[in-house]
Amino acid sequence: MINNNKFKYFLPTKIHFEKGGLKFLSTYVKERKALLLTSKGFIDRGLIDKIKSDCNFVEIFHKIPTHPDFNDIEPLYNITRKLKPQVIVALGGGSVMDVAKFVSVSGTEDTSFEYVSFITRKKIKNPKYKTIPIISIPTTSGTSSEITPWATIWDNLEKKKYSLHLAELFSETAIYDPELTLTLPKKITIQTGLDVLSHSLESIWNKNASSITIAHAVTASKIVINNLFELSMNLENIELRQEMMRASIHAGLSFSNTQTAIAHAMSYYITNYHGVPHGIACSFTLPMIIDQIIGKYKYIDCALEEIFGELSSKPIRNLFRSLEISTNMIDYGIDDDEFKKLVSSINNEQRTSNSLVKI
């Protein structure tokens, strides 16, 4: 049950939201030596040239893979230790920010890649570490990684996802420039938008929820419900892009203090073993979860009714139908036997224990 009389909330990140906000990067980098992590697309678009002359970049890396694996990160980690930047600039989607967070960490005594990988794998109980400040500039409206303290790192051999979680991994500054999302293709726009919806709803049926996080979650969810389909049909509409970026901020302000819950717990198995993109894997189960939670907690019912205008999963099912995305497990290759394996895989997941919804 939510306790409005007792809660904690923490967000140390400075937020700058503005069309064309990329041009203010130098204001936050100042005179510090900066390492820039980005994607090849932003090199090709010439956006880096606009900020390169204003900032003291010691190096620019643009080969950041989607779903970064430990093996992908090790070379960059070692180079970062040699360059000794004073600040890291992460310009890109969630994967770029995940890598930025990982390479920002080093042990105070042991500065090896292995030490940080052991921290990530929870093999060290009381790690001694330091971090390099990060300035994040998201180019998608989805992960909210720029205002959360987690980095997702994959081990492809184990087929397992690890989460590096340190309070110091909140970005120093997050610069939101909706113009950077204008070139996102339809599929990525939809997937990242549904990730926002999942982050928001999952922070509502969450044991760590408070009146503050729920208020942000409701705002984010309403924006997605009211705008995502229209944006998918009008990808160059800057006002809609701006709204979805605003939704991502509110979602981050919510789940940064609650973590996610059961839909995300299930999603990692679905992505690993069935190749379903994360934004779909963490969201197509939301209607069935809503059906499970309705009527069990008054404050959750009130939040869902405010979001959907009615107390049912019908509006969210209609959204998925309009986006031509199935909400049926079997359409993702998950039959009864696979579902049992999926359930078994999340028994010891932190996100499962966060959830007020049980399978």
Backbone hydrogen bonds, N-H to C=O, Kabsch-Sander energy under -0.5 kcal/mol:
donor,donor_aa,acceptor,acceptor_aa,energy
4,N,2,I,-0.6
6,K,3,N,-0.9
14,K,172,E,-2.1
16,H,174,A,-2.7
18,E,16,H,-0.5
18,E,176,Y,-2.8
21,G,18,E,-2.0
23,K,20,G,-1.5
24,F,21,G,-2.1
25,L,22,L,-1.9
27,T,24,F,-1.1
28,Y,24,F,-0.8
28,Y,25,L,-1.5
29,V,25,L,-2.2
30,K,26,S,-2.3
32,R,29,V,-1.5
34,A,56,N,-3.0
35,L,87,V,-2.1
36,L,34,A,-0.5
36,L,59,E,-2.4
37,L,35,L,-0.6
37,L,89,V,-3.1
38,T,61,F,-2.7
40,K,62,H,-0.8
42,F,39,S,-0.9
43,I,39,S,-1.1
44,D,40,K,-2.7
45,R,41,G,-1.7
46,G,43,I,-1.3
47,L,42,F,-1.1
48,I,42,F,-1.0
50,K,46,G,-0.7
50,K,47,L,-0.7
51,I,47,L,-0.6
51,I,48,I,-1.1
52,K,48,I,-2.1
53,S,49,D,-0.7
54,D,51,I,-0.7
55,C,51,I,-1.0
55,C,52,K,-0.6
57,F,55,C,-1.4
58,V,34,A,-2.8
58,V,56,N,-0.5
59,E,34,A,-0.8
61,F,36,L,-2.8
64,I,38,T,-0.6
64,I,62,H,-0.7
70,F,154,W,-1.5
72,D,69,D,-0.7
73,I,69,D,-1.6
74,E,70,F,-1.7
77,Y,73,I,-2.7
78,N,74,E,-2.3
79,I,75,P,-1.9
80,T,76,L,-2.4
81,R,77,Y,-1.8
82,K,78,N,-1.3
83,L,79,I,-2.4
84,K,80,T,-2.1
86,Q,33,K,-2.3
87,V,33,K,-1.4
88,I,133,P,-2.6
89,V,35,L,-3.2
90,A,88,I,-0.6
90,A,135,I,-2.8
91,L,37,L,-2.9
91,L,89,V,-0.7
92,G,90,A,-0.7
92,G,137,I,-1.6
97,M,93,G,-1.7
98,D,94,G,-2.5
99,V,95,S,-2.2
100,A,96,V,-2.3
101,K,97,M,-2.4
102,F,98,D,-2.1
103,V,99,V,-2.7
104,S,100,A,-1.1
105,V,101,K,-0.6
105,V,102,F,-1.4
106,S,130,K,-2.1
107,G,110,D,-0.9
108,T,128,K,-1.6
111,T,109,E,-0.7
116,V,112,S,-1.2
117,S,113,F,-2.2
118,F,114,E,-2.3
119,I,115,Y,-1.8
120,T,116,V,-2.4
121,R,117,S,-2.1
122,K,119,I,-1.3
123,K,118,F,-3.0
124,I,118,F,-0.6
129,Y,127,P,-0.6
130,K,106,S,-2.6
132,I,104,S,-1.3
135,I,88,I,-2.8
136,S,134,I,-0.5
136,S,173,T,-2.6
137,I,90,A,-3.3
139,T,92,G,-1.6
142,G,140,T,-0.7
147,I,144,S,-2.0
148,T,145,S,-1.4
151,A,164,L,-1.8
153,I,151,A,-0.6
153,I,162,Y,-2.7
154,W,68,P,-2.9
155,D,160,K,-2.9
156,N,154,W,-0.6
159,K,155,D,-1.3
160,K,155,D,-1.8
162,Y,153,I,-3.5
164,L,151,A,-3.0
164,L,162,Y,-0.5
165,H,163,S,-0.7
166,L,149,P,-1.4
166,L,164,L,-0.5
169,L,166,L,-2.3
170,F,167,A,-1.1
171,S,146,E,-0.6
172,E,134,I,-2.6
173,T,134,I,-1.2
174,A,14,K,-3.0
175,I,136,S,-2.7
176,Y,16,H,-3.7
176,Y,174,A,-0.6
177,D,175,I,-0.6
180,L,177,D,-2.2
181,T,178,P,-1.6
182,L,179,E,-1.1
184,L,181,T,-1.7
189,T,185,P,-2.4
190,I,186,K,-2.5
191,Q,187,K,-2.7
192,T,188,I,-2.7
193,G,189,T,-1.7
194,L,190,I,-2.4
195,D,191,Q,-1.6
196,V,192,T,-1.8
197,L,193,G,-1.7
198,S,194,L,-2.3
199,H,195,D,-2.8
200,S,196,V,-2.2
201,L,197,L,-2.6
202,E,198,S,-2.6
203,S,199,H,-1.0
203,S,200,S,-0.6
204,I,201,L,-1.4
205,W,201,L,-1.6
206,N,204,I,-1.6
207,K,354,N,-3.2
209,A,206,N,-1.8
214,I,210,S,-2.5
215,A,211,S,-1.6
216,H,212,I,-1.8
217,A,213,T,-2.4
218,V,214,I,-2.7
219,T,215,A,-1.9
220,A,216,H,-2.5
221,S,217,A,-2.6
222,K,218,V,-2.4
223,I,219,T,-1.8
224,V,220,A,-2.1
225,I,221,S,-2.7
226,N,222,K,-2.1
227,N,223,I,-1.3
227,N,224,V,-0.6
228,L,224,V,-2.5
231,L,227,N,-2.6
232,S,228,L,-2.3
233,M,229,F,-1.0
233,M,230,E,-0.6
234,N,230,E,-0.5
234,N,231,L,-1.2
237,N,234,N,-1.7
238,I,236,E,-0.9
241,R,237,N,-2.2
242,Q,238,I,-2.3
243,E,239,E,-2.0
244,M,240,L,-2.3
245,M,241,R,-1.9
246,R,242,Q,-2.1
247,A,243,E,-2.2
248,S,244,M,-1.9
249,I,245,M,-1.7
250,H,246,R,-2.2
251,A,247,A,-2.6
252,G,248,S,-2.3
253,L,249,I,-2.6
254,S,250,H,-1.1
255,F,251,A,-2.8
256,S,252,G,-1.8
257,N,254,S,-1.5
259,Q,255,F,-2.6
265,A,261,A,-2.0
266,M,262,I,-2.3
267,S,263,A,-1.6
268,Y,264,H,-1.2
269,Y,265,A,-0.6
269,Y,266,M,-0.5
270,I,266,M,-1.9
271,T,267,S,-2.8
272,N,268,Y,-2.4
273,Y,269,Y,-2.8
274,H,270,I,-1.3
275,G,271,T,-1.3
276,V,270,I,-1.2
280,I,277,P,-1.0
281,A,277,P,-2.9
282,C,278,H,-2.5
283,S,280,I,-1.3
284,F,280,I,-2.5
286,L,283,S,-1.9
289,I,285,T,-1.9
290,I,286,L,-2.6
291,D,287,P,-2.0
292,Q,288,M,-1.3
293,I,289,I,-1.8
294,I,290,I,-2.0
296,K,293,I,-2.0
297,Y,293,I,-0.6
301,D,297,Y,-2.4
302,C,298,K,-2.4
303,A,299,Y,-1.8
304,L,300,I,-2.8
305,E,301,D,-2.4
306,E,302,C,-1.9
307,I,303,A,-1.9
308,F,304,L,-2.8
309,G,305,E,-2.0
312,S,310,E,-1.3
317,R,313,S,-2.3
318,N,314,K,-2.5
319,L,315,P,-1.8
320,F,316,I,-2.1
321,R,317,R,-2.3
322,S,318,N,-2.5
323,L,319,L,-1.7
324,E,321,R,-1.1
325,I,320,F,-2.7
331,D,328,N,-1.0
332,Y,329,M,-2.1
333,G,330,I,-1.6
334,I,329,M,-1.7
335,D,333,G,-0.8
339,F,335,D,-2.5
340,K,336,D,-1.7
341,K,337,D,-1.5
342,L,338,E,-2.5
343,V,339,F,-2.7
344,S,340,K,-2.2
345,S,341,K,-1.9
346,I,342,L,-0.8
346,I,343,V,-0.9
347,N,344,S,-0.9
349,E,346,I,-1.5
352,T,349,E,-0.6
353,S,349,E,-1.6
354,N,350,Q,-1.3
355,S,351,R,-0.6
355,S,352,T,-1.0
356,L,205,W,-2.1
